[in-house]
Amino acid sequence: MYISSISYLEILSGASENAKIDVKKFLQPLRQYDFDNKALQTAKKLAMRYRVGAKQSKDFLIASIAVANKIPLLTENDKDYLYQELDLITYRINQ
C-alpha cells in the first residue's frame, strides 16, 4: 500500500492533537510517493486537458502522483478524480 506525501500530510495535520502520534505510527510503514519532477511533468499534461478549481488543487496533485507512477488511487471521494488517465478504485464506508 502506498500514500502520496500530500495525503500523508492531509491526514496527519487533520488528526486531533491526542491522535497525531498514533496516526503517524499507522502511516509510517506506507511507502510515500512525492510530488517529484515526474509528477510535475504529468501534472502539466493533465492541466492542459482539465480545468481544476482551487478546492480540487490538492486532489489534482495527488492524482498527478498516481498517474505518473502508474499506480491506482483508492478513494471514497471519486467526484474529484474525473481524469481518464487515472486508475481509480472507489470504496464506500457504510454507516
C-alpha positions in Angstrom: 0.0 0.0 0.0 1.2 3.5 -0.9 0.4 7.0 0.1 1.2 10.3 -1.5 3.2 12.7 0.6 0.3 15.2 0.2 -2.3 12.7 1.5 0.1 11.8 4.4 0.2 15.5 5.4 -3.5 16.0 5.0 -4.2 13.0 7.3 -1.6 13.9 9.9 -2.5 17.6 10.0 -6.2 16.8 10.3 -5.7 14.4 13.3 -6.5 15.7 16.8 -3.6 16.5 19.0 -4.1 13.4 21.0 -4.2 11.2 17.9 -1.2 12.6 16.0 1.3 10.1 17.4 -0.9 7.1 16.7 -1.7 8.4 13.2 2.0 8.9 12.4 2.7 5.3 13.6 -0.1 4.0 11.4 1.1 5.9 8.3 4.8 5.3 8.8 5.1 1.8 7.2 3.4 3.1 4.0 5.7 3.9 1.0 5.3 7.5 0.2 5.3 9.0 -3.3 6.3 12.6 -3.5 5.4 15.3 -6.0 8.6 14.9 -7.9 9.6 16.0 -11.4 7.9 13.0 -12.9 4.6 14.0 -11.2 5.2 17.6 -12.2 5.5 16.7 -15.9 2.4 14.6 -15.6 0.5 17.5 -13.9 1.5 19.8 -16.7 -0.1 17.4 -19.2 -3.2 17.0 -17.2 -3.5 20.7 -16.6 -3.7 21.2 -20.4 -6.6 18.7 -20.6 -8.6 19.5 -17.4 -9.8 22.6 -15.6 -9.1 22.4 -11.9 -10.6 24.7 -9.3 -8.8 25.9 -6.2 -10.7 23.5 -4.0 -9.5 20.5 -6.0 -5.9 21.5 -6.3 -4.6 19.0 -3.7 -6.7 16.2 -5.3 -5.2 17.2 -8.7 -1.6 16.9 -7.3 -2.5 13.5 -5.7 -3.9 12.3 -9.0 -0.8 13.5 -10.8 1.4 11.5 -8.5 -0.7 8.3 -9.1 -0.8 8.8 -12.9 2.9 9.5 -13.0 3.8 6.4 -11.1 1.2 4.2 -12.8 -0.5 3.2 -9.5 -4.2 3.1 -8.8 -5.8 5.7 -6.5 -8.0 4.4 -3.7 -10.6 7.0 -2.6 -14.1 7.4 -1.3 -14.3 10.8 -2.9 -14.5 9.8 -6.6 -16.2 13.0 -7.8 -12.9 15.0 -7.5 -11.0 12.5 -9.6 -12.5 12.6 -13.1 -9.3 12.1 -15.0 -9.4 9.5 -17.7 -5.7 8.7 -17.2 -6.2 7.8 -13.6 -6.9 4.2 -12.5 -9.4 4.9 -9.7 -10.6 2.4 -7.1 -13.6 3.7 -5.1 -15.0 2.4 -1.9 -17.8 3.4 0.4 -18.0 3.3 4.2 -21.4 2.1 5.3 -22.5 3.9 8.4 
